[in-house]
Amino acid sequence: MATQAKSNLDQLEAKVAEIGTLPEYILIRPPEIGLTMVQDRAGATGQIFNLGEITITPCTLKIGELAAFGYVAGRSYRHPELAALSDGLI
């Protein structure tokens, strides 16, 4: 899942296109842009502090009886959908 989330959207589109005919799926939770807080530790061992917020886009879909998830940093609607679809196909 991390590889799909960190990949380039164009690369992911190309790999999904290589599969050919995709199974039908239902969007349980369509892609939705949101924020999450990123935390860190001072010196990697110190006390936790809030570093800042980043934009994420999650997506959840259903392929047959299987639920698949995709979380991507950024504001793309297509990228998390493709990441979730490839998660469900694995």
HTML snippet that shows the backbone in 3Dmol.js (N, CA, C, O; Angstrom):
<script src="https://3Dmol.org/build/3Dmol-min.js"></script>
<div id="view" style="width:600px;height:400px;position:relative"></div>
<script>
const pdb = `
ATOM      1  N   MET A   1       0.816  -1.181   0.000  1.00  0.00           N
ATOM      2  CA  MET A   1       0.000   0.000   0.000  1.00  0.00           C
ATOM      3  C   MET A   1       0.865   1.253   0.000  1.00  0.00           C
ATOM      4  O   MET A   1       0.514   2.242  -0.643  1.00  0.00           O
ATOM      5  N   ALA A   2       1.988   1.228   0.708  1.00  0.00           N
ATOM      6  CA  ALA A   2       2.875   2.399   0.751  1.00  0.00           C
ATOM      7  C   ALA A   2       3.456   2.695  -0.626  1.00  0.00           C
ATOM      8  O   ALA A   2       3.612   3.857  -1.001  1.00  0.00           O
ATOM      9  N   THR A   3       3.775   1.648  -1.375  1.00  0.00           N
ATOM     10  CA  THR A   3       4.330   1.837  -2.711  1.00  0.00           C
ATOM     11  C   THR A   3       3.309   2.494  -3.626  1.00  0.00           C
ATOM     12  O   THR A   3       3.653   3.378  -4.411  1.00  0.00           O
ATOM     13  N   GLN A   4       2.068   2.070  -3.529  1.00  0.00           N
ATOM     14  CA  GLN A   4       1.018   2.655  -4.358  1.00  0.00           C
ATOM     15  C   GLN A   4       0.754   4.105  -3.976  1.00  0.00           C
ATOM     16  O   GLN A   4       0.523   4.945  -4.845  1.00  0.00           O
ATOM     17  N   ALA A   5       0.786   4.396  -2.697  1.00  0.00           N
ATOM     18  CA  ALA A   5       0.522   5.755  -2.236  1.00  0.00           C
ATOM     19  C   ALA A   5       1.648   6.713  -2.615  1.00  0.00           C
ATOM     20  O   ALA A   5       1.396   7.883  -2.902  1.00  0.00           O
ATOM     21  N   LYS A   6       2.897   6.218  -2.618  1.00  0.00           N
ATOM     22  CA  LYS A   6       4.042   7.069  -2.934  1.00  0.00           C
ATOM     23  C   LYS A   6       4.349   7.140  -4.424  1.00  0.00           C
ATOM     24  O   LYS A   6       5.154   7.964  -4.856  1.00  0.00           O
ATOM     25  N   SER A   7       3.712   6.280  -5.207  1.00  0.00           N
ATOM     26  CA  SER A   7       3.989   6.260  -6.640  1.00  0.00           C
ATOM     27  C   SER A   7       3.419   7.502  -7.321  1.00  0.00           C
ATOM     28  O   SER A   7       2.572   8.204  -6.768  1.00  0.00           O
ATOM     29  N   ASN A   8       3.896   7.749  -8.512  1.00  0.00           N
ATOM     30  CA  ASN A   8       3.403   8.835  -9.346  1.00  0.00           C
ATOM     31  C   ASN A   8       2.051   8.408  -9.917  1.00  0.00           C
ATOM     32  O   ASN A   8       1.871   7.236 -10.249  1.00  0.00           O
ATOM     33  N   LEU A   9       1.107   9.327 -10.038  1.00  0.00           N
ATOM     34  CA  LEU A   9      -0.215   8.998 -10.554  1.00  0.00           C
ATOM     35  C   LEU A   9      -0.123   8.424 -11.963  1.00  0.00           C
ATOM     36  O   LEU A   9      -0.834   7.472 -12.284  1.00  0.00           O
ATOM     37  N   ASP A  10       0.735   8.980 -12.805  1.00  0.00           N
ATOM     38  CA  ASP A  10       0.880   8.488 -14.176  1.00  0.00           C
ATOM     39  C   ASP A  10       1.384   7.048 -14.195  1.00  0.00           C
ATOM     40  O   ASP A  10       0.923   6.241 -15.002  1.00  0.00           O
ATOM     41  N   GLN A  11       2.323   6.720 -13.315  1.00  0.00           N
ATOM     42  CA  GLN A  11       2.831   5.353 -13.231  1.00  0.00           C
ATOM     43  C   GLN A  11       1.736   4.384 -12.792  1.00  0.00           C
ATOM     44  O   GLN A  11       1.616   3.284 -13.333  1.00  0.00           O
ATOM     45  N   LEU A  12       0.948   4.797 -11.819  1.00  0.00           N
ATOM     46  CA  LEU A  12      -0.128   3.948 -11.319  1.00  0.00           C
ATOM     47  C   LEU A  12      -1.198   3.751 -12.390  1.00  0.00           C
ATOM     48  O   LEU A  12      -1.717   2.647 -12.555  1.00  0.00           O
ATOM     49  N   GLU A  13      -1.530   4.818 -13.118  1.00  0.00           N
ATOM     50  CA  GLU A  13      -2.497   4.721 -14.225  1.00  0.00           C
ATOM     51  C   GLU A  13      -2.014   3.721 -15.262  1.00  0.00           C
ATOM     52  O   GLU A  13      -2.798   2.908 -15.752  1.00  0.00           O
ATOM     53  N   ALA A  14      -0.720   3.773 -15.605  1.00  0.00           N
ATOM     54  CA  ALA A  14      -0.159   2.873 -16.615  1.00  0.00           C
ATOM     55  C   ALA A  14      -0.220   1.423 -16.149  1.00  0.00           C
ATOM     56  O   ALA A  14      -0.576   0.542 -16.931  1.00  0.00           O
ATOM     57  N   LYS A  15       0.117   1.163 -14.900  1.00  0.00           N
ATOM     58  CA  LYS A  15       0.096  -0.206 -14.372  1.00  0.00           C
ATOM     59  C   LYS A  15      -1.325  -0.756 -14.308  1.00  0.00           C
ATOM     60  O   LYS A  15      -1.544  -1.928 -14.613  1.00  0.00           O
ATOM     61  N   VAL A  16      -2.289   0.065 -13.917  1.00  0.00           N
ATOM     62  CA  VAL A  16      -3.677  -0.387 -13.864  1.00  0.00           C
ATOM     63  C   VAL A  16      -4.192  -0.638 -15.281  1.00  0.00           C
ATOM     64  O   VAL A  16      -4.973  -1.566 -15.493  1.00  0.00           O
ATOM     65  N   ALA A  17      -3.770   0.167 -16.247  1.00  0.00           N
ATOM     66  CA  ALA A  17      -4.178  -0.028 -17.642  1.00  0.00           C
ATOM     67  C   ALA A  17      -3.638  -1.349 -18.193  1.00  0.00           C
ATOM     68  O   ALA A  17      -4.277  -1.964 -19.046  1.00  0.00           O
ATOM     69  N   GLU A  18      -2.475  -1.792 -17.719  1.00  0.00           N
ATOM     70  CA  GLU A  18      -1.896  -3.061 -18.159  1.00  0.00           C
ATOM     71  C   GLU A  18      -2.744  -4.264 -17.741  1.00  0.00           C
ATOM     72  O   GLU A  18      -2.685  -5.318 -18.375  1.00  0.00           O
ATOM     73  N   ILE A  19      -3.526  -4.106 -16.685  1.00  0.00           N
ATOM     74  CA  ILE A  19      -4.357  -5.207 -16.194  1.00  0.00           C
ATOM     75  C   ILE A  19      -5.431  -5.552 -17.224  1.00  0.00           C
ATOM     76  O   ILE A  19      -5.800  -6.717 -17.371  1.00  0.00           O
ATOM     77  N   GLY A  20      -5.925  -4.559 -17.925  1.00  0.00           N
ATOM     78  CA  GLY A  20      -6.984  -4.792 -18.911  1.00  0.00           C
ATOM     79  C   GLY A  20      -8.340  -4.507 -18.296  1.00  0.00           C
ATOM     80  O   GLY A  20      -8.552  -3.445 -17.711  1.00  0.00           O
ATOM     81  N   THR A  21      -9.254  -5.449 -18.427  1.00  0.00           N
ATOM     82  CA  THR A  21     -10.598  -5.278 -17.899  1.00  0.00           C
ATOM     83  C   THR A  21     -10.574  -5.380 -16.378  1.00  0.00           C
ATOM     84  O   THR A  21     -10.123  -6.377 -15.813  1.00  0.00           O
ATOM     85  N   LEU A  22     -11.059  -4.344 -15.738  1.00  0.00           N
ATOM     86  CA  LEU A  22     -11.080  -4.302 -14.274  1.00  0.00           C
ATOM     87  C   LEU A  22     -12.412  -4.810 -13.746  1.00  0.00           C
ATOM     88  O   LEU A  22     -13.437  -4.651 -14.408  1.00  0.00           O
ATOM     89  N   PRO A  23     -12.416  -5.414 -12.574  1.00  0.00           N
ATOM     90  CA  PRO A  23     -13.687  -5.846 -11.985  1.00  0.00           C
ATOM     91  C   PRO A  23     -14.515  -4.633 -11.563  1.00  0.00           C
ATOM     92  O   PRO A  23     -13.987  -3.546 -11.329  1.00  0.00           O
ATOM     93  N   GLU A  24     -15.812  -4.850 -11.473  1.00  0.00           N
ATOM     94  CA  GLU A  24     -16.679  -3.769 -11.011  1.00  0.00           C
ATOM     95  C   GLU A  24     -16.462  -3.566  -9.515  1.00  0.00           C
ATOM     96  O   GLU A  24     -16.230  -4.521  -8.774  1.00  0.00           O
ATOM     97  N   TYR A  25     -16.538  -2.327  -9.088  1.00  0.00           N
ATOM     98  CA  TYR A  25     -16.378  -2.016  -7.675  1.00  0.00           C
ATOM     99  C   TYR A  25     -17.329  -0.895  -7.286  1.00  0.00           C
ATOM    100  O   TYR A  25     -17.808  -0.132  -8.124  1.00  0.00           O
ATOM    101  N   ILE A  26     -17.585  -0.824  -5.987  1.00  0.00           N
ATOM    102  CA  ILE A  26     -18.484   0.190  -5.432  1.00  0.00           C
ATOM    103  C   ILE A  26     -17.675   1.068  -4.492  1.00  0.00           C
ATOM    104  O   ILE A  26     -16.919   0.560  -3.665  1.00  0.00           O
ATOM    105  N   LEU A  27     -17.825   2.368  -4.610  1.00  0.00           N
ATOM    106  CA  LEU A  27     -17.150   3.289  -3.698  1.00  0.00           C
ATOM    107  C   LEU A  27     -17.932   3.333  -2.388  1.00  0.00           C
ATOM    108  O   LEU A  27     -19.061   3.821  -2.343  1.00  0.00           O
ATOM    109  N   ILE A  28     -17.325   2.824  -1.334  1.00  0.00           N
ATOM    110  CA  ILE A  28     -17.931   2.881   0.002  1.00  0.00           C
ATOM    111  C   ILE A  28     -17.720   4.279   0.571  1.00  0.00           C
ATOM    112  O   ILE A  28     -18.643   4.902   1.096  1.00  0.00           O
ATOM    113  N   ARG A  29     -16.502   4.748   0.455  1.00  0.00           N
ATOM    114  CA  ARG A  29     -16.132   6.096   0.913  1.00  0.00           C
ATOM    115  C   ARG A  29     -15.359   6.742  -0.232  1.00  0.00           C
ATOM    116  O   ARG A  29     -14.167   6.482  -0.392  1.00  0.00           O
ATOM    117  N   PRO A  30     -16.016   7.575  -1.026  1.00  0.00           N
ATOM    118  CA  PRO A  30     -15.321   8.172  -2.167  1.00  0.00           C
ATOM    119  C   PRO A  30     -14.155   9.049  -1.711  1.00  0.00           C
ATOM    120  O   PRO A  30     -14.120   9.481  -0.559  1.00  0.00           O
ATOM    121  N   PRO A  31     -13.203   9.314  -2.607  1.00  0.00           N
ATOM    122  CA  PRO A  31     -12.072  10.165  -2.236  1.00  0.00           C
ATOM    123  C   PRO A  31     -12.540  11.503  -1.663  1.00  0.00           C
ATOM    124  O   PRO A  31     -13.395  12.178  -2.237  1.00  0.00           O
ATOM    125  N   GLU A  32     -11.967  11.865  -0.535  1.00  0.00           N
ATOM    126  CA  GLU A  32     -12.355  13.103   0.150  1.00  0.00           C
ATOM    127  C   GLU A  32     -11.106  13.744   0.745  1.00  0.00           C
ATOM    128  O   GLU A  32     -10.391  13.116   1.526  1.00  0.00           O
ATOM    129  N   ILE A  33     -10.851  14.971   0.381  1.00  0.00           N
ATOM    130  CA  ILE A  33      -9.659  15.680   0.836  1.00  0.00           C
ATOM    131  C   ILE A  33      -9.835  16.091   2.298  1.00  0.00           C
ATOM    132  O   ILE A  33     -10.884  16.599   2.693  1.00  0.00           O
ATOM    133  N   GLY A  34      -8.789  15.860   3.086  1.00  0.00           N
ATOM    134  CA  GLY A  34      -8.828  16.223   4.501  1.00  0.00           C
ATOM    135  C   GLY A  34      -7.437  16.540   5.022  1.00  0.00           C
ATOM    136  O   GLY A  34      -6.461  16.517   4.272  1.00  0.00           O
ATOM    137  N   LEU A  35      -7.355  16.835   6.301  1.00  0.00           N
ATOM    138  CA  LEU A  35      -6.076  17.156   6.942  1.00  0.00           C
ATOM    139  C   LEU A  35      -5.785  16.166   8.056  1.00  0.00           C
ATOM    140  O   LEU A  35      -6.699  15.621   8.674  1.00  0.00           O
ATOM    141  N   THR A  36      -4.524  15.944   8.300  1.00  0.00           N
ATOM    142  CA  THR A  36      -4.108  15.143   9.450  1.00  0.00           C
ATOM    143  C   THR A  36      -2.886  15.799  10.086  1.00  0.00           C
ATOM    144  O   THR A  36      -2.080  16.432   9.404  1.00  0.00           O
ATOM    145  N   MET A  37      -2.760  15.639  11.390  1.00  0.00           N
ATOM    146  CA  MET A  37      -1.641  16.223  12.126  1.00  0.00           C
ATOM    147  C   MET A  37      -0.447  15.281  12.067  1.00  0.00           C
ATOM    148  O   MET A  37      -0.583  14.077  12.285  1.00  0.00           O
ATOM    149  N   VAL A  38       0.715  15.834  11.772  1.00  0.00           N
ATOM    150  CA  VAL A  38       1.959  15.068  11.748  1.00  0.00           C
ATOM    151  C   VAL A  38       2.714  15.390  13.032  1.00  0.00           C
ATOM    152  O   VAL A  38       2.896  16.553  13.391  1.00  0.00           O
ATOM    153  N   GLN A  39       3.153  14.321  13.722  1.00  0.00           N
ATOM    154  CA  GLN A  39       3.909  14.500  14.953  1.00  0.00           C
ATOM    155  C   GLN A  39       5.332  14.000  14.764  1.00  0.00           C
ATOM    156  O   GLN A  39       5.606  13.183  13.885  1.00  0.00           O
ATOM    157  N   ASP A  40       6.223  14.495  15.589  1.00  0.00           N
ATOM    158  CA  ASP A  40       7.627  14.086  15.534  1.00  0.00           C
ATOM    159  C   ASP A  40       8.179  14.094  16.954  1.00  0.00           C
ATOM    160  O   ASP A  40       7.518  14.531  17.897  1.00  0.00           O
ATOM    161  N   ARG A  41       9.397  13.602  17.080  1.00  0.00           N
ATOM    162  CA  ARG A  41      10.100  13.634  18.362  1.00  0.00           C
ATOM    163  C   ARG A  41      11.382  14.432  18.186  1.00  0.00           C
ATOM    164  O   ARG A  41      12.076  14.278  17.180  1.00  0.00           O
ATOM    165  N   ALA A  42      11.698  15.267  19.135  1.00  0.00           N
ATOM    166  CA  ALA A  42      12.940  16.046  19.100  1.00  0.00           C
ATOM    167  C   ALA A  42      14.120  15.093  19.223  1.00  0.00           C
ATOM    168  O   ALA A  42      14.236  14.365  20.209  1.00  0.00           O
ATOM    169  N   GLY A  43      14.994  15.096  18.225  1.00  0.00           N
ATOM    170  CA  GLY A  43      16.154  14.218  18.255  1.00  0.00           C
ATOM    171  C   GLY A  43      15.798  12.750  18.133  1.00  0.00           C
ATOM    172  O   GLY A  43      16.614  11.891  18.466  1.00  0.00           O
ATOM    173  N   ALA A  44      14.604  12.443  17.666  1.00  0.00           N
ATOM    174  CA  ALA A  44      14.086  11.089  17.485  1.00  0.00           C
ATOM    175  C   ALA A  44      13.912  10.330  18.799  1.00  0.00           C
ATOM    176  O   ALA A  44      13.489   9.174  18.774  1.00  0.00           O
ATOM    177  N   THR A  45      14.220  10.935  19.935  1.00  0.00           N
ATOM    178  CA  THR A  45      14.051  10.256  21.222  1.00  0.00           C
ATOM    179  C   THR A  45      13.353  11.143  22.250  1.00  0.00           C
ATOM    180  O   THR A  45      12.945  10.663  23.307  1.00  0.00           O
ATOM    181  N   GLY A  46      13.218  12.402  21.953  1.00  0.00           N
ATOM    182  CA  GLY A  46      12.646  13.344  22.922  1.00  0.00           C
ATOM    183  C   GLY A  46      11.133  13.297  22.971  1.00  0.00           C
ATOM    184  O   GLY A  46      10.503  12.346  22.510  1.00  0.00           O
ATOM    185  N   GLN A  47      10.571  14.340  23.536  1.00  0.00           N
ATOM    186  CA  GLN A  47       9.137  14.440  23.704  1.00  0.00           C
ATOM    187  C   GLN A  47       8.459  14.694  22.355  1.00  0.00           C
ATOM    188  O   GLN A  47       9.004  15.387  21.497  1.00  0.00           O
ATOM    189  N   ILE A  48       7.265  14.123  22.181  1.00  0.00           N
ATOM    190  CA  ILE A  48       6.504  14.298  20.942  1.00  0.00           C
ATOM    191  C   ILE A  48       5.994  15.731  20.848  1.00  0.00           C
ATOM    192  O   ILE A  48       5.561  16.317  21.840  1.00  0.00           O
ATOM    193  N   PHE A  49       6.052  16.288  19.630  1.00  0.00           N
ATOM    194  CA  PHE A  49       5.475  17.609  19.380  1.00  0.00           C
ATOM    195  C   PHE A  49       4.771  17.590  18.031  1.00  0.00           C
ATOM    196  O   PHE A  49       5.084  16.766  17.172  1.00  0.00           O
ATOM    197  N   ASN A  50       3.821  18.498  17.848  1.00  0.00           N
ATOM    198  CA  ASN A  50       3.095  18.601  16.589  1.00  0.00           C
ATOM    199  C   ASN A  50       3.953  19.350  15.576  1.00  0.00           C
ATOM    200  O   ASN A  50       4.316  20.508  15.782  1.00  0.00           O
ATOM    201  N   LEU A  51       4.269  18.673  14.488  1.00  0.00           N
ATOM    202  CA  LEU A  51       5.104  19.253  13.448  1.00  0.00           C
ATOM    203  C   LEU A  51       4.293  20.147  12.517  1.00  0.00           C
ATOM    204  O   LEU A  51       4.774  21.194  12.082  1.00  0.00           O
ATOM    205  N   GLY A  52       3.070  19.738  12.213  1.00  0.00           N
ATOM    206  CA  GLY A  52       2.198  20.502  11.329  1.00  0.00           C
ATOM    207  C   GLY A  52       1.144  19.606  10.719  1.00  0.00           C
ATOM    208  O   GLY A  52       1.049  18.426  11.058  1.00  0.00           O
ATOM    209  N   GLU A  53       0.354  20.161   9.822  1.00  0.00           N
ATOM    210  CA  GLU A  53      -0.701  19.398   9.166  1.00  0.00           C
ATOM    211  C   GLU A  53      -0.330  19.117   7.723  1.00  0.00           C
ATOM    212  O   GLU A  53       0.351  19.916   7.081  1.00  0.00           O
ATOM    213  N   ILE A  54      -0.786  17.966   7.211  1.00  0.00           N
ATOM    214  CA  ILE A  54      -0.630  17.660   5.792  1.00  0.00           C
ATOM    215  C   ILE A  54      -2.000  17.302   5.221  1.00  0.00           C
ATOM    216  O   ILE A  54      -2.895  16.865   5.944  1.00  0.00           O
ATOM    217  N   THR A  55      -2.143  17.491   3.936  1.00  0.00           N
ATOM    218  CA  THR A  55      -3.374  17.146   3.244  1.00  0.00           C
ATOM    219  C   THR A  55      -3.310  15.677   2.834  1.00  0.00           C
ATOM    220  O   THR A  55      -2.318  15.231   2.257  1.00  0.00           O
ATOM    221  N   ILE A  56      -4.366  14.931   3.132  1.00  0.00           N
ATOM    222  CA  ILE A  56      -4.455  13.540   2.694  1.00  0.00           C
ATOM    223  C   ILE A  56      -5.797  13.329   2.002  1.00  0.00           C
ATOM    224  O   ILE A  56      -6.755  14.067   2.228  1.00  0.00           O
ATOM    225  N   THR A  57      -5.841  12.309   1.156  1.00  0.00           N
ATOM    226  CA  THR A  57      -7.081  11.934   0.490  1.00  0.00           C
ATOM    227  C   THR A  57      -7.267  10.426   0.642  1.00  0.00           C
ATOM    228  O   THR A  57      -6.539   9.653   0.019  1.00  0.00           O
ATOM    229  N   PRO A  58      -8.228   9.998   1.458  1.00  0.00           N
ATOM    230  CA  PRO A  58      -8.498   8.568   1.603  1.00  0.00           C
ATOM    231  C   PRO A  58      -9.612   8.120   0.657  1.00  0.00           C
ATOM    232  O   PRO A  58     -10.397   8.938   0.177  1.00  0.00           O
ATOM    233  N   CYS A  59      -9.671   6.824   0.399  1.00  0.00           N
ATOM    234  CA  CYS A  59     -10.733   6.238  -0.411  1.00  0.00           C
ATOM    235  C   CYS A  59     -10.925   4.793   0.043  1.00  0.00           C
ATOM    236  O   CYS A  59      -9.954   4.088   0.318  1.00  0.00           O
ATOM    237  N   THR A  60     -12.179   4.357   0.119  1.00  0.00           N
ATOM    238  CA  THR A  60     -12.496   2.975   0.442  1.00  0.00           C
ATOM    239  C   THR A  60     -13.479   2.464  -0.598  1.00  0.00           C
ATOM    240  O   THR A  60     -14.475   3.120  -0.903  1.00  0.00           O
ATOM    241  N   LEU A  61     -13.191   1.291  -1.137  1.00  0.00           N
ATOM    242  CA  LEU A  61     -14.099   0.699  -2.114  1.00  0.00           C
ATOM    243  C   LEU A  61     -14.306  -0.774  -1.832  1.00  0.00           C
ATOM    244  O   LEU A  61     -13.575  -1.382  -1.049  1.00  0.00           O
ATOM    245  N   LYS A  62     -15.315  -1.342  -2.482  1.00  0.00           N
ATOM    246  CA  LYS A  62     -15.659  -2.743  -2.269  1.00  0.00           C
ATOM    247  C   LYS A  62     -15.594  -3.461  -3.607  1.00  0.00           C
ATOM    248  O   LYS A  62     -16.248  -3.068  -4.573  1.00  0.00           O
ATOM    249  N   ILE A  63     -14.783  -4.534  -3.647  1.00  0.00           N
ATOM    250  CA  ILE A  63     -14.691  -5.393  -4.818  1.00  0.00           C
ATOM    251  C   ILE A  63     -15.222  -6.757  -4.394  1.00  0.00           C
ATOM    252  O   ILE A  63     -14.556  -7.477  -3.650  1.00  0.00           O
ATOM    253  N   GLY A  64     -16.397  -7.113  -4.854  1.00  0.00           N
ATOM    254  CA  GLY A  64     -17.026  -8.352  -4.398  1.00  0.00           C
ATOM    255  C   GLY A  64     -17.326  -8.245  -2.912  1.00  0.00           C
ATOM    256  O   GLY A  64     -18.079  -7.367  -2.492  1.00  0.00           O
ATOM    257  N   GLU A  65     -16.752  -9.117  -2.126  1.00  0.00           N
ATOM    258  CA  GLU A  65     -16.933  -9.095  -0.667  1.00  0.00           C
ATOM    259  C   GLU A  65     -15.758  -8.443   0.053  1.00  0.00           C
ATOM    260  O   GLU A  65     -15.749  -8.355   1.281  1.00  0.00           O
ATOM    261  N   LEU A  66     -14.776  -7.991  -0.703  1.00  0.00           N
ATOM    262  CA  LEU A  66     -13.538  -7.459  -0.131  1.00  0.00           C
ATOM    263  C   LEU A  66     -13.568  -5.930  -0.067  1.00  0.00           C
ATOM    264  O   LEU A  66     -13.930  -5.271  -1.042  1.00  0.00           O
ATOM    265  N   ALA A  67     -13.190  -5.374   1.073  1.00  0.00           N
ATOM    266  CA  ALA A  67     -13.033  -3.920   1.205  1.00  0.00           C
ATOM    267  C   ALA A  67     -11.567  -3.573   0.969  1.00  0.00           C
ATOM    268  O   ALA A  67     -10.675  -4.249   1.481  1.00  0.00           O
ATOM    269  N   ALA A  68     -11.323  -2.525   0.199  1.00  0.00           N
ATOM    270  CA  ALA A  68      -9.961  -2.100  -0.127  1.00  0.00           C
ATOM    271  C   ALA A  68      -9.810  -0.628   0.219  1.00  0.00           C
ATOM    272  O   ALA A  68     -10.766   0.143   0.130  1.00  0.00           O
ATOM    273  N   PHE A  69      -8.590  -0.240   0.619  1.00  0.00           N
ATOM    274  CA  PHE A  69      -8.332   1.105   1.111  1.00  0.00           C
ATOM    275  C   PHE A  69      -7.186   1.752   0.358  1.00  0.00           C
ATOM    276  O   PHE A  69      -6.256   1.073  -0.079  1.00  0.00           O
ATOM    277  N   GLY A  70      -7.255   3.059   0.209  1.00  0.00           N
ATOM    278  CA  GLY A  70      -6.160   3.824  -0.361  1.00  0.00           C
ATOM    279  C   GLY A  70      -6.063   5.170   0.343  1.00  0.00           C
ATOM    280  O   GLY A  70      -7.059   5.885   0.455  1.00  0.00           O
ATOM    281  N   TYR A  71      -4.881   5.519   0.814  1.00  0.00           N
ATOM    282  CA  TYR A  71      -4.608   6.809   1.456  1.00  0.00           C
ATOM    283  C   TYR A  71      -3.428   7.431   0.750  1.00  0.00           C
ATOM    284  O   TYR A  71      -2.377   6.804   0.616  1.00  0.00           O
ATOM    285  N   VAL A  72      -3.593   8.673   0.293  1.00  0.00           N
ATOM    286  CA  VAL A  72      -2.549   9.340  -0.475  1.00  0.00           C
ATOM    287  C   VAL A  72      -2.344  10.748   0.087  1.00  0.00           C
ATOM    288  O   VAL A  72      -3.308  11.458   0.373  1.00  0.00           O
ATOM    289  N   ALA A  73      -1.091  11.139   0.240  1.00  0.00           N
ATOM    290  CA  ALA A  73      -0.798  12.513   0.637  1.00  0.00           C
ATOM    291  C   ALA A  73      -1.048  13.399  -0.578  1.00  0.00           C
ATOM    292  O   ALA A  73      -0.572  13.107  -1.675  1.00  0.00           O
ATOM    293  N   GLY A  74      -1.786  14.466  -0.381  1.00  0.00           N
ATOM    294  CA  GLY A  74      -2.070  15.385  -1.481  1.00  0.00           C
ATOM    295  C   GLY A  74      -3.560  15.510  -1.741  1.00  0.00           C
ATOM    296  O   GLY A  74      -4.394  15.081  -0.943  1.00  0.00           O
ATOM    297  N   ARG A  75      -3.872  16.121  -2.900  1.00  0.00           N
ATOM    298  CA  ARG A  75      -5.247  16.482  -3.201  1.00  0.00           C
ATOM    299  C   ARG A  75      -5.794  15.810  -4.453  1.00  0.00           C
ATOM    300  O   ARG A  75      -6.688  16.363  -5.093  1.00  0.00           O
ATOM    301  N   SER A  76      -5.301  14.665  -4.815  1.00  0.00           N
ATOM    302  CA  SER A  76      -5.762  13.964  -6.015  1.00  0.00           C
ATOM    303  C   SER A  76      -6.959  13.083  -5.678  1.00  0.00           C
ATOM    304  O   SER A  76      -6.957  12.398  -4.655  1.00  0.00           O
ATOM    305  N   TYR A  77      -7.982  13.096  -6.532  1.00  0.00           N
ATOM    306  CA  TYR A  77      -9.124  12.217  -6.331  1.00  0.00           C
ATOM    307  C   TYR A  77      -8.898  10.854  -6.992  1.00  0.00           C
ATOM    308  O   TYR A  77      -9.362   9.835  -6.479  1.00  0.00           O
ATOM    309  N   ARG A  78      -8.204  10.829  -8.101  1.00  0.00           N
ATOM    310  CA  ARG A  78      -8.001   9.585  -8.849  1.00  0.00           C
ATOM    311  C   ARG A  78      -6.948   8.680  -8.195  1.00  0.00           C
ATOM    312  O   ARG A  78      -7.105   7.459  -8.190  1.00  0.00           O
ATOM    313  N   HIS A  79      -5.891   9.261  -7.652  1.00  0.00           N
ATOM    314  CA  HIS A  79      -4.784   8.492  -7.091  1.00  0.00           C
ATOM    315  C   HIS A  79      -5.231   7.553  -5.955  1.00  0.00           C
ATOM    316  O   HIS A  79      -4.892   6.370  -6.002  1.00  0.00           O
ATOM    317  N   PRO A  80      -5.973   8.020  -4.941  1.00  0.00           N
ATOM    318  CA  PRO A  80      -6.378   7.086  -3.882  1.00  0.00           C
ATOM    319  C   PRO A  80      -7.369   6.030  -4.367  1.00  0.00           C
ATOM    320  O   PRO A  80      -7.407   4.922  -3.832  1.00  0.00           O
ATOM    321  N   GLU A  81      -8.171   6.367  -5.378  1.00  0.00           N
ATOM    322  CA  GLU A  81      -9.097   5.375  -5.933  1.00  0.00           C
ATOM    323  C   GLU A  81      -8.321   4.252  -6.613  1.00  0.00           C
ATOM    324  O   GLU A  81      -8.643   3.078  -6.432  1.00  0.00           O
ATOM    325  N   LEU A  82      -7.302   4.603  -7.393  1.00  0.00           N
ATOM    326  CA  LEU A  82      -6.468   3.592  -8.040  1.00  0.00           C
ATOM    327  C   LEU A  82      -5.654   2.806  -7.028  1.00  0.00           C
ATOM    328  O   LEU A  82      -5.464   1.600  -7.188  1.00  0.00           O
ATOM    329  N   ALA A  83      -5.170   3.474  -5.990  1.00  0.00           N
ATOM    330  CA  ALA A  83      -4.408   2.779  -4.935  1.00  0.00           C
ATOM    331  C   ALA A  83      -5.307   1.775  -4.215  1.00  0.00           C
ATOM    332  O   ALA A  83      -4.876   0.660  -3.920  1.00  0.00           O
ATOM    333  N   ALA A  84      -6.545   2.158  -3.931  1.00  0.00           N
ATOM    334  CA  ALA A  84      -7.482   1.231  -3.278  1.00  0.00           C
ATOM    335  C   ALA A  84      -7.841   0.080  -4.212  1.00  0.00           C
ATOM    336  O   ALA A  84      -7.949  -1.067  -3.779  1.00  0.00           O
ATOM    337  N   LEU A  85      -8.025   0.387  -5.486  1.00  0.00           N
ATOM    338  CA  LEU A  85      -8.354  -0.657  -6.452  1.00  0.00           C
ATOM    339  C   LEU A  85      -7.215  -1.677  -6.559  1.00  0.00           C
ATOM    340  O   LEU A  85      -7.462  -2.883  -6.578  1.00  0.00           O
ATOM    341  N   SER A  86      -5.980  -1.200  -6.628  1.00  0.00           N
ATOM    342  CA  SER A  86      -4.867  -2.135  -6.700  1.00  0.00           C
ATOM    343  C   SER A  86      -4.691  -2.892  -5.386  1.00  0.00           C
ATOM    344  O   SER A  86      -4.245  -4.040  -5.395  1.00  0.00           O
ATOM    345  N   ASP A  87      -5.034  -2.271  -4.257  1.00  0.00           N
ATOM    346  CA  ASP A  87      -4.991  -2.977  -2.983  1.00  0.00           C
ATOM    347  C   ASP A  87      -5.992  -4.132  -2.987  1.00  0.00           C
ATOM    348  O   ASP A  87      -5.702  -5.216  -2.482  1.00  0.00           O
ATOM    349  N   GLY A  88      -7.155  -3.892  -3.553  1.00  0.00           N
ATOM    350  CA  GLY A  88      -8.178  -4.929  -3.604  1.00  0.00           C
ATOM    351  C   GLY A  88      -7.876  -6.050  -4.580  1.00  0.00           C
ATOM    352  O   GLY A  88      -8.385  -7.160  -4.426  1.00  0.00           O
ATOM    353  N   LEU A  89      -7.057  -5.775  -5.579  1.00  0.00           N
ATOM    354  CA  LEU A  89      -6.732  -6.780  -6.581  1.00  0.00           C
ATOM    355  C   LEU A  89      -5.572  -7.671  -6.167  1.00  0.00           C
ATOM    356  O   LEU A  89      -5.362  -8.730  -6.758  1.00  0.00           O
ATOM    357  N   ILE A  90      -4.816  -7.252  -5.154  1.00  0.00           N
ATOM    358  CA  ILE A  90      -3.643  -8.026  -4.735  1.00  0.00           C
ATOM    359  C   ILE A  90      -4.069  -9.257  -3.961  1.00  0.00           C
ATOM    360  O   ILE A  90      -3.221 -10.035  -3.524  1.00  0.00           O
TER     361      ILE A  90
END
`;
const viewer = $3Dmol.createViewer("view");
viewer.addModel(pdb, "pdb");
viewer.setStyle({}, {cartoon: {color: "spectrum"}});
viewer.zoomTo();
viewer.render();
</script>
